[in-house]
Amino acid sequence: MAVHLFATLDTKGDEAQFVRAELARLGIACALVDTGCLGEARVRADVTREELFAAAGADLASVREKADRGEAVTLASRGAERVARRAFDEGRLSGVLGIGGGAGTAIGTAAMRALPLGVPKLMVSTLASGQVAHYVGSKDVMMLNAVVDIAGLNRISRVVLARAAQAMSAMAQAGPVAQSKGDRPLIAASMFGVTTPCVERARAELEAAGYEVLVFHATGSGGRTLESLVESGLIAGVLDITTTELADELVGGVLSAGPERLTAAARAGVPQVVSVGALDMVNFHGPETVPSKFAQRTFYRHNAHVTLMRTTPEECRQLGREIGRKLSGASAHSALLFPLRGVSAIDREGQPFDDPAARVELLAGLEETRGGTELVKVDAHINDPTFAISAARRLLELMARAPVHPTARH
């Protein structure tokens, strides 16, 4: 096994060679991956740039001829993902270390995000002291500030790069983190403030049955992290009560988790109970951030920094169709639970977002596209104990009859 070191060897060759030598001094095998494109590599690579671009389905000569830096970085990132994942799947990768500026950080962290939780991931970057959420994503990527530009070896860069090699050496030598015999199978649940009573009651039911429940706040990053963990094979079941991020994706709110939300469990065959929590709302920041085209809509001021907009019946029907479509291919291990009396704390009789017509359309959209997926209509509000217990017990039934992924057992 080897640490895979990603660097553009036309511009960062000397620095990459320094890190490779430092890893060797520490007894760590290193596979150097060249992510450069236009210039000539200054040191020998173990994975050449030709191989990297071929992994992305591209021909290096053609990419060079176009001389489009943005496209080259995109293709190199795709190749890095595939090179790293292949090495991991074949048991040849003990960690990923990247060095670089803007392009190098984009490419190196793409390789890291392609790997499961727990695989050592360390990016030495000139961007590490700024906003790095889009580089880290929902994975356990560590960012180390390069302090100075990675443009030659000097008193500062040698210290930073040596420390990076030492940190990666320690993680690689330590090996995988041991599972505890006392660890319980994991369930991932989605929650928002307006669905908290439901999720808390359901969690108590699931924990009493011997599971550990990880709760993710449905704020975009929470949904993306939930999806990522499901993909990693660590999750035995999903209680997706709060699918509100889909409303932000559809309408243009600030808490979207992207178009892949609500897809990982279906792809992986992980048992899931899905509901429509907080699909009555689209999230914005202060009132001044709401686009003018929504001026005539119904709003609720949650606080000075959060403005909620009621979804329309038409939007609710679209959301129902979207959820049904995403679950239609996973009917054997999925169930939809619909609370007939409201989908959030402010969508019930007497509350600001109470809209029976919107709920009717949401249900109709689900019926249109769910295929063979079970749909259970519960004559209760989403935050009523009856609904929470029904959701938890249905998930327990689905998990009891489903094969468990090996890593989800502990």
N, C-alpha and C positions, 0 to 999 in steps of 0.2 A: 504493500500500500504506500501511497505517496501523497504529500501535500501538493495540490495543484495551484501553481502560482500564475496568475493571469496578469499580463502586462503588454503594452505596445512596445515591442522590442526595437522599433526604429527610433523612438524618442525616450524610452525608459530602459534601454538595454543594460546600461552600466548599473543602474539601481537594482534591476532584477537579478543581475549576476551577483551583486553584493548580498541580496537576500538569500539567493540560492546557496551561496557559499556559507552564509551564517547558519542556515538550516542544516547543511552538511556537517558543519562543525559541531552542531548539537545532536548529530546522529539521526537526522530526519531526511528521508528520501524526498526529493522534489521533482515534480514534473512541470517544466516551464512551458506555458501556453502562450504563443505569440498572437496577440489580438490586433496587431498593426495591419496597415493596408498599403499606404502609399510609399513610404520610405523603405530603405533596406534594413533588415534586422541586423543589429550590432552584435548579438551573441546567438549561439545555437539554441534552438527551441526543441523540446521533446514533442510538442504538438505544434506543427507549423501553421502559419497563417493560411496556407492552401488547404490544410486539413480542417481548420476552423471554419472557413467559409464554405467548404464542401459540406460540412455538417449542417450548415444553414440552407443547403440546397442552392448555393451560388458558386459561380466561377470567379476566382480572385482576379484574373486578367480582365474580365468584363467589368468588375466593380472598379478596378483601377482606371479603366478607360473612361468610365462615366465621370470619375472624379467628384462624386457627390458625397461629401463628408457625412451628411445626415443619414443617407441610405447605408453607407459603409458601417456606421456605428450600429444601426438597427440590425443589419445582417450579422455583424460580429457578436452582438448581444444574443441573437438567436442561436448562433453557433456555440457560444459559450455555455448557454443553457444545456444544449444537447451533449456537448463534450463532458460537462460536469456530471450530468445525470447518467450518462452511459458509464463513466468511470465508477460512479457510486454503485450502480446496479450490478456491475461486474466485480465489485469488491476491491477496486484499485485506488479508492480515494479516501484519505484520512482527514481531509480538511481542505478548505479553499482560502487562499490568501490573494488579495488583489492590491495593486498599487497604481495610482493614476490621478489625473485631473478630471475634467468633466467627462470626456469620452471614456477614459479608463474606468472611472467610477460606474458609469452606466453599464459598461460591459461586464466588469467584475461582479457587481451586485446582481446582475441578471443571472449569472452562474450560481450565485449563492441562493437566490430566491427559488431556484429550481430544485433545491435539496431539502430533505426533511428536517424537522426540528431536531436539534441535538448535534448535527454535523457541524464541526467548528467552521466559523465563517468570520473573516476579519478583513476589512477594507481600509487600507491606508490612503486617505483622500485629502486633497486640497479643499474639498467642500464639506468636510466633516464637522466644522464649527458652525455651519448654517442649517438650513432646513433640509433634512435628509429623509423625510417620510416616504417619498416616492422611490428612494433607493432601497430603504429597509423593507418597505411593504409590511407584510404580516409575519415575517420570518425573524429568527434570532440572529440578525446580522449585527456585528460589532463594527463601529466606525472609529477609526483612529485618526486624529487630526495630524496632517503632515507638517504643520507649522510653517514650513517654507515650501515653495514650489518644488515639485519633484523634477528638478532640472539639473542634475549633476549631484555628485557626492560631496558633502561638506560636513562641517562639525555638527550641524543640526540634523541634517537628513540621515547621516550615519547612525545617530542615536535613535531617532524615531524608527528607522527601518530595522535596526538591530533589535529593538524592543518588540517590534511586530513579529519578527522571526522567533524570538524567545517565547512570546505569548502563544503563537501558533504551535511551537514545539511542545510546550507544556500540555496544550489541549490534545494534540495528536497522540502524544505518549500516554496520556491518561486513558484513552479509549472511550468507548460508550459509557454513558452514565448508567449505573446498575439500577434495575427496577427493584423496588421494595416489595417484599412478599405481602406486606399489608396494604398495598395499593389496590383500590377498588376500580372496577371498570368505569370509564368516563362517559358522561352524557354532556353534550353541549346544548345550552339553552339560550334563546335570545330574549332580551328584556328591554323595556323602555320605562320611564317613570310612570306612564299611564297604563302599563300592564304589570307593574310590580306585584300587586297582590296575587295575581294569577300565578306568576312564575315562582314566587316564594312558596305558595301553597303546594304547587306541583313539585318543587324541589324537595320539600319535606317528605312527600310521598315517595319519591324516587330514592332519596337517601335512606329512608326506612327499609327499602327493598334491597339495599346493599350497593348502591351506586354512588359515585362522586359526581356532582353536577358543577360544571364550569359555566358561569353565566357571562354572556357577552352583551354589552350595551349596544343597541342598534343605532350607532352613530356613524356608519360608513366603515370606519376602521374596525369596529367590532364585528360587523358582518363579514368583512374580508378575512379577518382572523379566524372566525368560526369556519368559513369555507376551507381555509388553508389547513386547519387542524383535521378536519374531516378527510381531506385528501391525503394527509400524512399517515392515515391508518390508526391514529391514536384514539379515535372516538367510537364507542360501541353503539351510540344512538343519539338522535338529534330531536330536541323539543323546540321546534322553531315557531314559538308562539307569536313572535313580534317581527313581522315581515315589512315593517314600515319603510325600510330603505328602498324597497321597490317603488314606492310612491314618489320618493325624491328622484329616483332614476327616471321615472316616466315623465314627471311634470317639470323637473328642473330645480329641485330643492338642494340644500347644501349638505345633506347627509346620505347621499347615494353610496352604495357599496359596489356599484358597477353592474354591468349586464350579466355577470356570471353568478350573481347572488342567487341562492336556492338551486344550485346545480350539482354541487360536490357530492352530496349524499346519494342523489339519484345515480350519478356516474359510478360511485364506489359500492353501491348496493348496501349502504348503511341504513338501518331502520330509522324512519323519521315520522314524527307527527307534526303537521304544519297547520298553523292557523293564520288569522288575518289581523293580528294585533296591530293597532295604530295605523291601519291603512286609511283611516279617516283624515290623516293629516300629512301636509308637506311642510318641511322645516326651512325657515330662513333665520337670519340673524335679526338685528334690530329692524323696525318697520321700514327704515330708509333703504334696506337692502332688497325689499320685495319689488320685483319688476313691475313697471307701471301697467303692463297688460293685465295684471291681476287685481287692479284697483277695486273692482266691483265684487270681489269674492268675499267669503265669510272668513274672518280672522279671529284668533284668540291670542292675546299677549301672555305668554307663559312667564316671561320676565323681561327685563330691559334688553336682554341679549338674544332672546328666542321668541320668534313670531311664528305661530302655527296657522296654516291655511287649510280650510276644509276641502277635501277632495270632492269633486262633483259626481253625480250618478254616472255620467259618461266615463269619467276617469276610473271610477270603481269597477265598472264593467270591464274595462281594459285590464285593470289589475287582476281581476278574477280570471280572465282568460290567460294572462301571463302565468299565474301560479298554476292553474290547471294544466297548461301546456308543459311547464317544466316538470311536473310530477307524473304526467301521463305515461311516460315510459318506465316508471318505477313503481307500478301499482302493487307489485307483490310485497314490497316492504315499506309502503307509504300509506298514510291516512290523513285526510283533511278533516279538521274539526271547525265547525262554524257556529259562533255564538249569536243566536238570533236577536238578542236584546242589546247588542252594542259591542264595539270592538276596541274601545278604550275608555279611560275614566271620564273623558268629556264627550263620549258618544253613548249616551244613555238618556232615558226620559228625564227631561228637565235640565239637561246639560247643554253647553253652547254648540256642540257639534252633533247633537242628536238629529239623525236624518234617516228615517226608515226607508225612504225611496233609494237612497244610496246603498244601504245594506242589501236591499232586494236586487239591485243591479250587480253588486259584488258577488252575491250568491249565484246569480244567473250566469255571470262570466265563468265562474268555476264549473258550473254544470255543463257549459258549452264545450270545454276543452279537457276535462279531467280524464276522459277515457275510462279505464277500468279502476282508477284510483278510488278507494273508499271515501265517501263523503258522509260525515256524521253531523247532523244538525242538532245542536243542543239548545233547548229552550231556556237559556240563561244568558247573563251578561258575561263578558270575558273574565271579569274579575270576581265572579261568584265562585265560591269553593266548589260547587257542583261541576262547573266547567273545568277548573284546574285539575280536579281529581280524575275526571273523565279523560283528559288529555294524558296525564301521567300513566294511568292504568292501561290506556290503549298502547302507549309506547312500550310499556313492560311486556305486553302481549306480543307485539311485533318483534321485540328483541329475543323473546323466549323461543321463537321458532326460526330465527335467522342464524346462519353460520357466523361466528365471530372471527374478525380479523385477528391474527396472532398478537399484534401489538396493542390491540384494544382490550385485551384481557387484563392487563395490569395497569 
